Amino acid sequence: QGHLVESGGASVQPGDSLRLSCVGAGFTFSDAAFSWYRQAPGKEREHVATIYSTETLKEYSDSAKGRFTISRDNRRSTVYLQMTDLKPEDTGVYYCHRMNYDTWGQGTQVTVSS
C-alpha cells in the first residue's frame, strides 16, 4: 500500500508562511490523489486540500481558500502544501493522505502563535 512521510512543520508567528512536504513511496505516485488534513487539539481531523492525478484539479476547504496552495512534483514523489498568512487557528498536526487507499502519514506539527 506504500507509505507517506510529512515534513516541514514548525512554530511560526501569525502572518508567516510555511511549506509542508509529503513524500510517497511504495506505489505509483503519479496515479494517486492526495489530501492534506489537519487536527487541532481536542478537535476532529478536518480536510484542508486535495490534489488529483490531473494536477490542475484541486479542492480546498473554506479556511484554506486564498491562503493555502496544494501542489505536487511527481518526479520527486512529493506533495506540497504552501501556507501563507498563517493564523493561530491553523495550529494543529497536518497529515498527508493518499485517497482510495486510506494511507496516512505520521503527521507534522504546525504551531502558530505570537
C-alpha positions as CSV (number, residue, x, y, z in Angstrom):
1,Q,0.0,0.0,0.0
2,G,3.0,2.3,0.3
3,H,3.7,4.9,2.9
4,L,3.8,8.7,3.3
5,V,6.2,10.9,5.3
6,E,5.4,14.5,6.1
7,S,7.9,17.2,7.0
8,G,8.1,21.0,7.2
9,G,6.1,21.7,10.3
10,A,7.3,24.4,12.6
11,S,6.4,27.0,15.2
12,V,5.8,30.3,13.5
13,Q,4.2,33.7,14.1
14,P,0.8,34.9,12.8
15,G,1.2,36.1,9.2
16,D,4.2,33.9,8.5
17,S,4.4,31.3,5.6
18,L,5.3,27.7,5.7
19,R,5.6,24.9,3.2
20,L,4.8,21.3,4.2
21,S,6.0,18.3,2.2
22,C,4.8,14.8,1.9
23,V,6.9,12.1,0.2
24,G,5.3,9.0,-1.0
25,A,6.9,5.6,-1.7
26,G,5.9,2.1,-2.5
27,F,3.2,2.9,-5.1
28,T,2.8,4.6,-8.4
29,F,2.9,8.2,-7.2
30,S,1.7,9.9,-10.4
31,D,-1.5,7.9,-10.4
32,A,-2.6,8.8,-6.9
33,A,-4.7,11.6,-5.5
34,F,-3.7,13.2,-2.2
35,S,-5.2,15.3,0.5
36,W,-3.9,17.3,3.4
37,Y,-5.8,17.1,6.7
38,R,-5.2,18.8,10.0
39,Q,-6.2,18.1,13.6
40,A,-6.2,20.7,16.2
41,P,-6.0,19.7,19.9
42,G,-9.4,18.4,21.1
43,K,-10.9,18.6,17.6
44,E,-11.7,16.2,14.9
45,R,-9.4,15.9,11.9
46,E,-10.5,18.2,9.1
47,H,-9.9,18.4,5.4
48,V,-7.6,21.1,4.1
49,A,-6.9,20.5,0.4
50,T,-6.9,17.8,-2.3
51,I,-5.0,17.4,-5.5
52,Y,-5.9,14.8,-8.1
53,S,-3.6,13.0,-10.5
54,T,-4.6,15.6,-13.1
55,E,-2.6,18.3,-11.3
56,T,-4.9,21.1,-12.3
57,L,-7.8,19.6,-10.4
58,K,-7.7,20.8,-6.8
59,E,-10.1,21.3,-3.9
60,Y,-9.8,23.5,-0.8
61,S,-11.7,23.9,2.4
62,D,-13.2,27.3,3.0
63,S,-10.5,28.1,5.6
64,A,-7.7,27.3,3.2
65,K,-9.0,29.1,0.1
66,G,-6.9,32.1,-0.8
67,R,-4.1,31.3,1.7
68,F,-3.0,27.7,1.0
69,T,-1.9,26.1,-2.2
70,I,-1.5,22.4,-2.8
71,S,0.8,21.1,-5.5
72,R,2.7,18.1,-6.5
73,D,6.0,17.1,-8.1
74,N,5.7,13.6,-9.5
75,R,9.4,13.4,-10.3
76,R,10.1,13.8,-6.6
77,S,7.1,11.8,-5.4
78,T,6.2,14.8,-3.3
79,V,3.0,16.7,-2.5
80,Y,3.3,20.2,-1.0
81,L,1.1,22.5,1.0
82,Q,2.2,26.1,0.8
83,M,0.6,28.0,3.6
84,T,0.6,31.8,3.8
85,D,-0.8,34.4,6.2
86,L,-0.9,31.7,8.9
87,K,-3.3,32.3,11.8
88,P,-3.4,30.8,15.3
89,E,-6.4,28.7,14.3
90,D,-4.2,27.0,11.7
91,T,-2.4,25.3,14.6
92,G,-2.5,21.5,14.5
93,V,-1.0,18.3,13.3
94,Y,-1.0,18.2,9.5
95,Y,-1.4,14.8,7.8
96,C,-1.0,13.7,4.3
97,H,-3.5,11.2,3.0
98,R,-3.5,9.0,-0.1
99,M,-7.1,8.8,-1.4
100,N,-8.8,5.5,-2.2
101,Y,-6.2,3.5,-0.2
102,D,-6.6,5.3,3.1
103,T,-2.9,5.6,3.7
104,W,-1.8,8.2,6.2
105,G,1.5,9.8,7.1
106,Q,2.6,10.3,10.7
107,G,1.8,14.0,10.7
108,T,3.8,17.1,11.2
109,Q,3.1,19.8,13.8
110,V,2.3,23.4,12.9
111,T,2.0,25.9,15.7
112,V,1.1,29.5,15.0
113,S,1.5,31.7,18.0
114,S,2.8,35.2,18.9
